[in-house]
Amino acid sequence: MDYDEVVIVDAIMTEGGTPGTVYRLGLDHFRPSKHTISPHDTDLPTALELGRLMKLKIPEKISIVAIEIPPVYEFSQLLSPAVSAAVPEAAWLVREILNKP
């Protein structure tokens, strides 16, 4: 909050996606889910809606850069080879987004 623009960078796993694919997404790519079991299940659209309801300054411009990950069955501090190879492209995309007026 308190920024005019934000770029969120995260991992994503889509049905049929190829690991290492870099996506540029907007909020319209996500559907809010009102069926959460705990606060840890809150999705991005719902979190932003709650912030607005609380009168917090939410950025006007929100972009999402995501890298497709392979199926994950255990946690690791290391990136998979496909994701590691995609990081420079994702970083370039973030710079491109932030350098546009």
FIKOLZA-1660 file (N, C-alpha, C; in steps of 0.1 Angstrom, whole numbers, plus 5000, padded with zeros to 4 digits):
% residues 101
   i   px   py   pz ch aa at
   1 5008 4988 5000  A  M  N
   1 5000 5000 5000  A  M CA
   1 5009 5012 5000  A  M  C
   2 5003 5024 4997  A  D  N
   2 5009 5037 4996  A  D CA
   2 5019 5038 4984  A  D  C
   3 5017 5029 4974  A  Y  N
   3 5024 5031 4961  A  Y CA
   3 5014 5033 4950  A  Y  C
   4 5018 5039 4939  A  D  N
   4 5009 5041 4928  A  D CA
   4 5009 5029 4919  A  D  C
   5 5020 5022 4919  A  E  N
   5 5022 5011 4910  A  E CA
   5 5029 5000 4917  A  E  C
   6 5026 4987 4914  A  V  N
   6 5032 4976 4920  A  V CA
   6 5033 4965 4909  A  V  C
   7 5044 4958 4910  A  V  N
   7 5046 4946 4901  A  V CA
   7 5048 4934 4911  A  V  C
   8 5039 4924 4910  A  I  N
   8 5040 4912 4919  A  I CA
   8 5047 4902 4910  A  I  C
   9 5058 4895 4916  A  V  N
   9 5065 4885 4909  A  V CA
   9 5063 4872 4917  A  V  C
  10 5058 4861 4910  A  D  N
  10 5056 4849 4918  A  D CA
  10 5056 4837 4908  A  D  C
  11 5056 4826 4914  A  A  N
  11 5055 4813 4907  A  A CA
  11 5040 4810 4904  A  A  C
  12 5038 4803 4893  A  I  N
  12 5024 4799 4890  A  I CA
  12 5024 4785 4884  A  I  C
  13 5014 4777 4886  A  M  N
  13 5012 4764 4880  A  M CA
  13 4999 4763 4874  A  M  C
  14 4999 4763 4860  A  T  N
  14 4986 4763 4853  A  T CA
  14 4984 4749 4847  A  T  C
  15 4972 4746 4843  A  E  N
  15 4969 4733 4837  A  E CA
  15 4976 4732 4823  A  E  C
  16 4985 4723 4821  A  G  N
  16 4991 4721 4808  A  G CA
  16 5002 4731 4805  A  G  C
  17 5006 4739 4815  A  G  N
  17 5017 4749 4813  A  G CA
  17 5030 4743 4812  A  G  C
  18 5039 4750 4805  A  T  N
  18 5053 4745 4803  A  T CA
  18 5062 4752 4813  A  T  C
  19 5069 4745 4822  A  P  N
  19 5078 4751 4831  A  P CA
  19 5088 4760 4825  A  P  C
  20 5089 4772 4831  A  G  N
  20 5098 4782 4826  A  G CA
  20 5092 4793 4817  A  G  C
  21 5079 4791 4814  A  T  N
  21 5071 4801 4807  A  T CA
  21 5069 4813 4815  A  T  C
  22 5071 4825 4810  A  V  N
  22 5069 4837 4817  A  V CA
  22 5056 4844 4813  A  V  C
  23 5048 4847 4822  A  Y  N
  23 5035 4853 4819  A  Y CA
  23 5035 4868 4825  A  Y  C
  24 5028 4876 4817  A  R  N
  24 5024 4890 4822  A  R CA
  24 5009 4889 4824  A  R  C
  25 5005 4891 4836  A  L  N
  25 4990 4889 4840  A  L CA
  25 4985 4902 4846  A  L  C
  26 4972 4904 4846  A  G  N
  26 4966 4914 4852  A  G CA
  26 4956 4909 4862  A  G  C
  27 4949 4917 4870  A  L  N
  27 4940 4912 4880  A  L CA
  27 4928 4905 4873  A  L  C
  28 4925 4909 4861  A  D  N
  28 4914 4902 4854  A  D CA
  28 4916 4888 4851  A  D  C
  29 4929 4883 4853  A  H  N
  29 4932 4869 4851  A  H CA
  29 4928 4860 4863  A  H  C
  30 4924 4867 4874  A  F  N
  30 4922 4859 4886  A  F CA
  30 4907 4861 4890  A  F  C
  31 4901 4851 4895  A  R  N
  31 4887 4851 4900  A  R CA
  31 4888 4851 4915  A  R  C
  32 4881 4860 4922  A  P  N
  32 4880 4860 4936  A  P CA
  32 4873 4847 4941  A  P  C
  33 4878 4842 4952  A  S  N
  33 4872 4830 4958  A  S CA
  33 4867 4834 4972  A  S  C
  34 4854 4833 4975  A  K  N
  34 4849 4836 4988  A  K CA
  34 4848 4824 4997  A  K  C
  35 4853 4813 4992  A  H  N
  35 4852 4800 5000  A  H CA
  35 4866 4796 5006  A  H  C
  36 4870 4804 5015  A  T  N
  36 4883 4801 5021  A  T CA
  36 4881 4795 5035  A  T  C
  37 4890 4786 5038  A  I  N
  37 4889 4779 5051  A  I CA
  37 4896 4788 5062  A  I  C
  38 4907 4794 5058  A  S  N
  38 4915 4802 5068  A  S CA
  38 4920 4815 5061  A  S  C
  39 4925 4825 5068  A  P  N
  39 4930 4837 5062  A  P CA
  39 4942 4834 5053  A  P  C
  40 4949 4822 5054  A  H  N
  40 4960 4818 5046  A  H CA
  40 4955 4815 5032  A  H  C
  41 4942 4812 5030  A  D  N
  41 4937 4809 5017  A  D CA
  41 4932 4821 5009  A  D  C
  42 4934 4833 5014  A  T  N
  42 4929 4845 5007  A  T CA
  42 4936 4847 4994  A  T  C
  43 4929 4849 4984  A  D  N
  43 4935 4851 4970  A  D CA
  43 4937 4866 4968  A  D  C
  44 4944 4870 4958  A  L  N
  44 4948 4884 4956  A  L CA
  44 4936 4893 4954  A  L  C
  45 4926 4890 4945  A  P  N
  45 4915 4899 4944  A  P CA
  45 4908 4901 4957  A  P  C
  46 4906 4891 4965  A  T  N
  46 4899 4893 4978  A  T CA
  46 4908 4901 4987  A  T  C
  47 4921 4899 4988  A  A  N
  47 4929 4907 4996  A  A CA
  47 4929 4922 4992  A  A  C
  48 4929 4925 4979  A  L  N
  48 4928 4939 4975  A  L CA
  48 4914 4945 4978  A  L  C
  49 4904 4937 4977  A  E  N
  49 4890 4942 4980  A  E CA
  49 4890 4945 4995  A  E  C
  50 4895 4937 5003  A  L  N
  50 4895 4939 5018  A  L CA
  50 4903 4952 5021  A  L  C
  51 4915 4954 5014  A  G  N
  51 4922 4966 5016  A  G CA
  51 4915 4978 5012  A  G  C
  52 4907 4978 5001  A  R  N
  52 4899 4989 4997  A  R CA
  52 4888 4992 5008  A  R  C
  53 4882 4981 5013  A  L  N
  53 4871 4983 5023  A  L CA
  53 4877 4989 5035  A  L  C
  54 4889 4986 5038  A  M  N
  54 4896 4992 5050  A  M CA
  54 4901 5006 5047  A  M  C
  55 4898 5011 5035  A  K  N
  55 4903 5025 5031  A  K CA
  55 4918 5026 5030  A  K  C
  56 4925 5015 5027  A  L  N
  56 4939 5016 5025  A  L CA
  56 4942 5021 5011  A  L  C
  57 4953 5027 5009  A  K  N
  57 4957 5032 4995  A  K CA
  57 4962 5020 4988  A  K  C
  58 4954 5014 4978  A  I  N
  58 4959 5003 4970  A  I CA
  58 4964 5009 4957  A  I  C
  59 4975 5004 4952  A  P  N
  59 4980 5009 4939  A  P CA
  59 4969 5009 4928  A  P  C
  60 4970 5019 4920  A  E  N
  60 4961 5020 4908  A  E CA
  60 4965 5010 4898  A  E  C
  61 4978 5008 4896  A  K  N
  61 4983 4999 4885  A  K CA
  61 4990 4987 4892  A  K  C
  62 4984 4975 4889  A  I  N
  62 4990 4963 4895  A  I CA
  62 4992 4953 4883  A  I  C
  63 5005 4950 4882  A  S  N
  63 5009 4940 4872  A  S CA
  63 5014 4928 4879  A  S  C
  64 5013 4916 4872  A  I  N
  64 5018 4904 4878  A  I CA
  64 5027 4897 4868  A  I  C
  65 5039 4894 4872  A  V  N
  65 5048 4886 4863  A  V CA
  65 5050 4872 4870  A  V  C
  66 5047 4862 4863  A  A  N
  66 5047 4849 4869  A  A CA
  66 5055 4839 4860  A  A  C
  67 5062 4830 4867  A  I  N
  67 5070 4820 4860  A  I CA
  67 5063 4806 4863  A  I  C
  68 5060 4799 4852  A  E  N
  68 5054 4786 4853  A  E CA
  68 5064 4777 4860  A  E  C
  69 5060 4769 4870  A  I  N
  69 5068 4760 4877  A  I CA
  69 5064 4746 4874  A  I  C
  70 5073 4736 4875  A  P  N
  70 5069 4722 4874  A  P CA
  70 5061 4718 4886  A  P  C
  71 5054 4707 4885  A  P  N
  71 5047 4702 4897  A  P CA
  71 5057 4701 4909  A  P  C
  72 5053 4706 4920  A  V  N
  72 5061 4707 4932  A  V CA
  72 5056 4697 4943  A  V  C
  73 5065 4688 4947  A  Y  N
  73 5061 4679 4957  A  Y CA
  73 5069 4680 4970  A  Y  C
  74 5079 4689 4970  A  E  N
  74 5087 4692 4982  A  E CA
  74 5092 4706 4981  A  E  C
  75 5095 4712 4992  A  F  N
  75 5100 4726 4993  A  F CA
  75 5115 4725 4991  A  F  C
  76 5120 4735 4985  A  S  N
  76 5135 4737 4982  A  S CA
  76 5138 4751 4981  A  S  C
  77 5150 4755 4985  A  Q  N
  77 5155 4768 4983  A  Q CA
  77 5161 4771 4969  A  Q  C
  78 5162 4760 4962  A  L  N
  78 5168 4761 4948  A  L CA
  78 5157 4761 4938  A  L  C
  79 5159 4769 4927  A  L  N
  79 5150 4769 4916  A  L CA
  79 5152 4757 4907  A  L  C
  80 5142 4753 4900  A  S  N
  80 5143 4742 4890  A  S CA
  80 5151 4748 4879  A  S  C
  81 5158 4740 4871  A  P  N
  81 5165 4745 4859  A  P CA
  81 5157 4754 4850  A  P  C
  82 5144 4749 4847  A  A  N
  82 5135 4757 4838  A  A CA
  82 5132 4771 4844  A  A  C
  83 5129 4771 4857  A  V  N
  83 5126 4784 4863  A  V CA
  83 5138 4793 4864  A  V  C
  84 5149 4787 4867  A  S  N
  84 5162 4795 4868  A  S CA
  84 5165 4801 4855  A  S  C
  85 5163 4794 4844  A  A  N
  85 5166 4799 4830  A  A CA
  85 5156 4810 4827  A  A  C
  86 5144 4811 4833  A  A  N
  86 5134 4821 4829  A  A CA
  86 5136 4834 4838  A  A  C
  87 5144 4834 4848  A  V  N
  87 5145 4845 4857  A  V CA
  87 5150 4858 4849  A  V  C
  88 5160 4857 4840  A  P  N
  88 5164 4869 4833  A  P CA
  88 5152 4875 4825  A  P  C
  89 5144 4867 4818  A  E  N
  89 5133 4872 4810  A  E CA
  89 5123 4878 4819  A  E  C
  90 5120 4872 4831  A  A  N
  90 5110 4878 4840  A  A CA
  90 5115 4892 4845  A  A  C
  91 5128 4892 4849  A  A  N
  91 5134 4905 4853  A  A CA
  91 5133 4916 4842  A  A  C
  92 5136 4912 4830  A  W  N
  92 5135 4921 4819  A  W CA
  92 5121 4927 4818  A  W  C
  93 5111 4918 4819  A  L  N
  93 5097 4922 4818  A  L CA
  93 5093 4931 4829  A  L  C
  94 5098 4929 4842  A  V  N
  94 5095 4938 4853  A  V CA
  94 5101 4952 4850  A  V  C
  95 5113 4952 4844  A  R  N
  95 5119 4965 4841  A  R CA
  95 5111 4972 4830  A  R  C
  96 5106 4964 4820  A  E  N
  96 5099 4970 4809  A  E CA
  96 5085 4976 4815  A  E  C
  97 5079 4969 4824  A  I  N
  97 5066 4974 4830  A  I CA
  97 5069 4987 4837  A  I  C
  98 5079 4987 4845  A  L  N
  98 5082 4999 4854  A  L CA
  98 5087 5011 4846  A  L  C
  99 5093 5009 4835  A  N  N
  99 5099 5020 4827  A  N CA
  99 5089 5026 4817  A  N  C
 100 5077 5020 4816  A  K  N
 100 5066 5026 4808  A  K CA
 100 5059 5037 4816  A  K  C
 101 5056 5048 4809  A  P  N
 101 5048 5059 4817  A  P CA
 101 5034 5055 4820  A  P  C
% end
